[in-house]
Amino acid sequence: MQMVLMFVAALLALVSTPAQDPPQEQTLTGCLRTGSSPTVLLLRGASTDPAPSGPRAAEDYLLVSVPSSLGEKVNHRIAVTGTVSESGAPPPPPPAANAAEKALKKLSVRDVKEVAANCSAPSR
């Protein structure tokens, strides 16, 4: 009888635990900046709107899974497509990231497009 109750309790725990959806890809546009070292890249003032006008909800992201050629676009406005994860979730931050950078949300880079050759221009 005790074995049956344990089985039922385990089954109820599985049924009542909602399945988490995998992270969805999104495209964020912002300014590519170096962080505390040349190997740490940040997307500053990022939003889902490629040409924001006026006040906006912008955030900074720590870029992970970065292609080696991305450093050429530092100080350019870029659109990054990838998945966002919280600061403590995988993948790990770059080893050279400082504590403040590690506290940022992470953006795993899948694709990058240049929007403007500098950060002050909203579009190209």
C-alpha positions in Angstrom: 0.0 0.0 0.0 2.8 2.4 0.9 4.4 1.7 -2.5 1.2 2.6 -4.3 0.9 5.9 -2.4 4.5 6.8 -3.3 3.9 6.0 -6.9 0.7 8.1 -6.9 2.5 11.0 -5.2 5.4 10.8 -7.8 2.9 10.7 -10.7 1.0 13.7 -9.3 4.3 15.7 -9.0 5.1 15.0 -12.6 1.6 15.9 -13.8 1.4 19.1 -11.7 4.9 20.4 -12.8 4.4 22.5 -15.9 6.8 21.8 -18.7 9.1 24.7 -19.5 9.1 25.9 -23.1 12.6 26.1 -24.6 13.9 29.7 -24.9 12.6 31.4 -28.0 14.9 33.2 -30.4 14.6 37.0 -30.6 16.3 39.8 -32.4 17.6 42.7 -30.3 19.1 45.8 -31.7 21.7 47.9 -29.8 25.3 49.2 -29.7 28.1 46.6 -29.6 30.7 47.6 -26.9 33.6 45.9 -25.3 33.3 45.1 -21.6 36.0 44.8 -19.0 38.3 43.0 -21.4 38.6 42.8 -25.2 37.1 39.3 -25.1 33.9 40.5 -23.3 31.3 42.0 -25.6 28.1 43.7 -24.5 25.0 44.8 -26.4 24.2 48.1 -24.8 20.8 49.8 -24.9 19.2 46.9 -26.7 15.6 46.7 -27.6 13.4 44.7 -30.0 12.7 47.9 -31.9 15.5 48.5 -34.5 14.9 52.2 -34.7 13.6 53.4 -31.3 12.2 56.9 -31.1 11.8 58.5 -27.7 11.8 56.7 -24.3 12.2 53.0 -24.5 12.7 50.0 -22.4 16.4 49.2 -23.3 18.6 46.7 -21.6 22.2 45.7 -21.7 23.2 42.1 -22.5 26.3 40.0 -22.1 27.0 38.3 -25.4 28.0 34.6 -25.3 28.8 32.1 -28.1 30.2 35.0 -30.0 31.7 34.5 -33.5 35.4 35.7 -33.6 34.6 38.2 -36.3 32.1 40.1 -34.1 34.9 42.2 -32.6 35.2 44.1 -35.9 31.7 45.6 -35.3 32.5 47.2 -31.9 31.0 50.7 -31.6 28.5 49.8 -34.4 24.7 49.5 -34.1 23.9 45.8 -34.7 20.9 43.5 -34.7 21.6 40.2 -32.9 19.4 37.2 -33.2 19.7 34.6 -30.5 18.3 33.3 -27.2 18.2 35.2 -24.0 19.0 33.5 -20.7 19.1 34.8 -17.1 22.5 35.6 -15.5 22.8 32.4 -13.5 21.6 30.0 -16.3 23.8 28.3 -18.9 25.8 29.0 -21.0 28.6 30.3 -18.8 29.8 33.9 -19.2 33.2 34.6 -20.8 35.9 33.9 -18.2 37.2 37.5 -18.3 33.7 39.0 -17.5 33.6 41.0 -14.2 30.9 40.6 -11.6 28.7 43.3 -13.0 28.8 41.8 -16.5 28.1 38.3 -15.1 24.9 39.8 -13.5 23.5 40.8 -16.9 21.1 38.7 -18.9 23.0 36.7 -21.6 22.3 36.7 -25.3 23.6 33.6 -27.1 24.5 34.9 -30.6 23.2 33.0 -33.6 23.2 35.7 -36.2 24.4 39.4 -36.5 23.5 42.1 -38.9 25.0 45.6 -38.9 22.3 48.3 -38.7 24.6 51.4 -38.6 28.3 52.1 -38.8 28.2 53.9 -35.5 26.1 53.8 -32.3 24.4 57.2 -32.7 22.7 56.5 -36.0 19.4 54.6 -35.5 19.5 53.0 -39.0 21.6 52.5 -42.0 
